[in-house]
Amino acid sequence: MDAAPEIVDNRYLHPLMIGRMRLRNNLCLAPMAGFTNVAFRLIAKEVGGCGLVATEMVAALGNPGTQNESRFRILTQNVPQEKPLAMQVYGREPDLCAATAAALDRAGADLIDLNCGCPVKKAKQSGCGVALMREPAQVGAVVKAMRAAVSPKKPVTVKMRLGYDAQNRNMLDVAQAAIENGADALFVHARTGESKHGVPVDLSGVREVKELSNRLTGGRVPVIANGSMETAAAIRAAKDEAGADGYQIGRAACGDPWLFRNLIAELTGGEPYLPTYSERRALLARHFELILGLFGEERGVRVMRKYTFFYCNGLPGVRKFRDRFQRIETPPAFYSLIDDFFTHLERGGADGDVEHLNLFERGSAEHNNEHGE
Ligand SMILES: Cc1cc2nc3c(=O)[nH]c(=O)nc-3n(C[C@H](O)[C@H](O)[C@H](O)COP(=O)(O)O)c2cc1C
């Protein structure tokens, strides 16, 4: 059922126990609001072979009544092929977070994570996301309540940063509070809350968290490194310099689900996998069908614009076709655009405009969102 390859006898890639849950390999898809819906996750699993996929965060800010429960089901869809599935709680009140975690458990989550990393203004103002990094005791209280509310066989985890900002680099206090209150793993974004994505990751902070976990739990609580883990070199460094037990990848997987497969190949001595143009075209079409099934035609077409951009990024002509990507209004327009685009590529496509646009930093509401973590 689980399409992730089980990788054995490898220093960097291997099965991973998180609490009582076993992942077939330790490559994880990071939660990304606006991106990691079931279509994206299925493709990351089937094409890439990552060991764990995640939904976006779910706010625990109101009363989790029936309406919310149906919203959670929309997030999960309960598709067996994508399992195991992580879902994430965003909030700060232990009771509300616990009630939300229990609802996610009922909705089919296999692992339930607490967001202590989101750096947007709203999170900071409401004491959620990265603001929780300033309150280790609160993190402990939330984890304890979530742990008590979730089935014992399902892991409860924390996704954290190295601190609220560079002046408050207190990841050890937060990690200790999380572990002592029952966290089964820590996903550590190796930056503090004010750092932009371009800032190099600080693996020494991950190493300190890993050493703490070794001291407190004998290594039973794995530490999974996050932040620009998109190359084999970055993964080797996370293991060799920080002792990371796994790697969580976000932005680089958008439009490149083959990334996981490439990393597996490269780190296990195989050849990198380069998709042909026709494979890219076929996967775009499959992704579109999944998105239409999920969102319906009108919204699905709009949602697909950003994925199309990501899939075509870095290929010749992406700039030339950009306006057309942005104007897709109907499924036939989508198919005719990808036909034109890939025909252009197959004919050589060379008009000197191979370009890798930084789609996360364009600031456009269409391709970005306010998380930008
Ligand atoms: C568009 C976008 C949405 C995100 N949404 C979430 C989220 O819902 N929960 C979360 O913990 N992190 C979220 N993140 C942060 C990522 O999970 C990840 O920590 C970050 O992008 C760094 O990893 P990367 O360098 O592999 O992208 C988001 C990031 C982006 C770019």
PDBQT file of the ligand as one rigid body, heavy atoms in Angstrom, charges set to zero:
ROOT
HETATM    1  C1  LIG A 401       3.931  28.468   1.006  1.00  0.00    +0.000 C 
HETATM    2  C2  LIG A 401       4.395  27.891   2.300  1.00  0.00    +0.000 A 
HETATM    3  C3  LIG A 401       3.478  27.452   3.243  1.00  0.00    +0.000 A 
HETATM    4  C4  LIG A 401       3.901  26.914   4.473  1.00  0.00    +0.000 A 
HETATM    5  N1  LIG A 401       2.980  26.438   5.369  1.00  0.00    +0.000 NA
HETATM    6  C5  LIG A 401       3.398  25.837   6.525  1.00  0.00    +0.000 A 
HETATM    7  C6  LIG A 401       2.471  25.244   7.432  1.00  0.00    +0.000 A 
HETATM    8  O1  LIG A 401       1.236  25.222   7.224  1.00  0.00    +0.000 OA
HETATM    9  N2  LIG A 401       2.979  24.672   8.565  1.00  0.00    +0.000 N 
HETATM   10  C7  LIG A 401       4.335  24.654   8.831  1.00  0.00    +0.000 A 
HETATM   11  O2  LIG A 401       4.763  24.130   9.860  1.00  0.00    +0.000 OA
HETATM   12  N3  LIG A 401       5.216  25.187   7.971  1.00  0.00    +0.000 NA
HETATM   13  C8  LIG A 401       4.793  25.757   6.836  1.00  0.00    +0.000 A 
HETATM   14  N4  LIG A 401       5.723  26.242   5.941  1.00  0.00    +0.000 N 
HETATM   15  C9  LIG A 401       7.158  26.077   6.214  1.00  0.00    +0.000 C 
HETATM   16  C10 LIG A 401       7.712  24.778   5.599  1.00  0.00    +0.000 C 
HETATM   17  O3  LIG A 401       7.095  23.640   6.165  1.00  0.00    +0.000 OA
HETATM   18  C11 LIG A 401       9.234  24.688   5.812  1.00  0.00    +0.000 C 
HETATM   19  O4  LIG A 401       9.500  24.718   7.197  1.00  0.00    +0.000 OA
HETATM   20  C12 LIG A 401      10.012  25.818   5.158  1.00  0.00    +0.000 C 
HETATM   21  O5  LIG A 401       9.529  26.086   3.851  1.00  0.00    +0.000 OA
HETATM   22  C13 LIG A 401      11.501  25.521   5.104  1.00  0.00    +0.000 C 
HETATM   23  O6  LIG A 401      11.741  24.307   4.414  1.00  0.00    +0.000 OA
HETATM   24  P1  LIG A 401      12.220  24.302   2.853  1.00  0.00    +0.000 P 
HETATM   25  O7  LIG A 401      13.509  25.092   2.804  1.00  0.00    +0.000 OA
HETATM   26  O8  LIG A 401      12.420  22.863   2.520  1.00  0.00    +0.000 OA
HETATM   27  O9  LIG A 401      11.139  24.952   2.075  1.00  0.00    +0.000 OA
HETATM   28  C14 LIG A 401       5.294  26.811   4.748  1.00  0.00    +0.000 A 
HETATM   29  C15 LIG A 401       6.210  27.251   3.782  1.00  0.00    +0.000 A 
HETATM   30  C16 LIG A 401       5.791  27.787   2.576  1.00  0.00    +0.000 A 
HETATM   31  C17 LIG A 401       6.824  28.223   1.570  1.00  0.00    +0.000 C 
ENDROOT
TORSDOF 0
